[in-house]
Structure formats: C-alpha cells, structure tokens
Amino acid sequence: MAKQKTLSDQLRHIIENSEMSRYQISKLSGVDASQLHRFVYGTGRLTTDSLDKVGAVLGLQFTQREAK
C-alpha cells in the first residue's frame, strides 16, 4: 500500500506546479518569499496564518474522502 502524502507535501506540490511563481504567491499572500522558499524545500514551516493566506491565493479548500 502506498503511503499517503501529508497535507504539507501536497501543498508543496501545488505551489511548485502552480502557474504562479513562488514570488507571485508570496507577494499576493503577504507571506515572506524566503519563508515560502524554506517551506517548499522542507527546511522551514508555515504558520497557520500563512497557510490560510497561501491557500486563499491558490484557491484551495479541503475535502474529506468518503469512508470505504
């Protein structure tokens, strides 16, 4: 069975594959570019406030899978 990616891993993937650059995401969200860079490369973390801001810029929302 494949290991499920963490929410942080999924967000890193979304940021890296976004049509917007990390710089654009940083500017639009108000999250420091170096903080976002460290998060994407796994050497730093984002606060919940920063996660909310980045998620809003990227138009993200959580959905829950149906139980099997």
Backbone torsions as a table, in degrees:
resi	resn	phi	psi	omega
1	MET	NA	131.2	-179.7
2	ALA	-73.3	141.3	178.6
3	LYS	-72.9	132.4	179.5
4	GLN	-72.8	137.5	178.3
5	LYS	-69.5	143.5	176.2
6	THR	-70.1	164.0	176.6
7	LEU	-61.5	-37.4	178.0
8	SER	-63.1	-42.9	177.8
9	ASP	-62.4	-41.2	179.3
10	GLN	-64.1	-41.9	179.1
11	LEU	-65.9	-40.7	176.6
12	ARG	-57.6	-44.5	179.9
13	HIS	-62.2	-43.7	180.0
14	ILE	-63.1	-43.9	179.4
15	ILE	-62.3	-46.9	-178.2
16	GLU	-64.8	-29.3	-177.2
17	ASN	-102.6	8.2	178.8
18	SER	-70.0	151.7	174.1
19	GLU	-69.9	-19.9	176.7
20	MET	-88.0	148.2	174.7
21	SER	-76.2	162.2	174.9
22	ARG	-58.8	-36.0	178.7
23	TYR	-62.2	-45.4	178.7
24	GLN	-62.8	-44.2	178.5
25	ILE	-60.0	-42.5	179.0
26	SER	-60.4	-49.6	-177.5
27	LYS	-64.9	-44.0	-177.9
28	LEU	-70.0	-30.3	-177.3
29	SER	-91.9	-21.1	-175.7
30	GLY	82.1	10.2	177.4
31	VAL	-89.6	131.8	-178.5
32	ASP	-53.9	133.6	-176.9
33	ALA	-59.5	-38.9	-179.3
34	SER	-70.1	-33.5	176.8
35	GLN	-65.8	-43.3	178.6
36	LEU	-64.8	-41.4	177.5
37	HIS	-58.8	-47.9	-179.7
38	ARG	-62.4	-38.0	177.7
39	PHE	-62.9	-48.6	-177.3
40	VAL	-60.5	-37.4	-178.6
41	TYR	-91.4	7.7	173.0
42	GLY	75.6	16.1	-179.9
43	THR	-107.3	2.1	179.7
44	GLY	-150.5	172.4	-179.0
45	ARG	-123.5	161.7	173.8
46	LEU	-110.5	143.2	174.3
47	THR	-73.0	165.4	178.1
48	THR	-63.0	-34.9	177.0
49	ASP	-62.1	-44.4	178.5
50	SER	-66.1	-39.8	176.8
51	LEU	-59.6	-43.6	178.7
52	ASP	-60.7	-43.1	-178.5
53	LYS	-66.1	-45.8	179.1
54	VAL	-64.3	-43.9	178.3
55	GLY	-59.4	-39.8	179.1
56	ALA	-65.5	-43.1	179.4
57	VAL	-62.4	-39.0	-177.9
58	LEU	-86.3	-4.6	179.0
59	GLY	70.1	36.7	-175.8
60	LEU	-92.0	151.5	171.1
61	GLN	-151.4	150.9	178.1
62	PHE	-82.1	146.7	168.3
63	THR	-131.9	148.8	-179.8
64	GLN	-103.4	133.2	178.0
65	ARG	-72.4	149.1	175.6
66	GLU	-72.6	142.3	177.0
67	ALA	-67.5	143.6	-179.3
68	LYS	-88.1	NA	NA
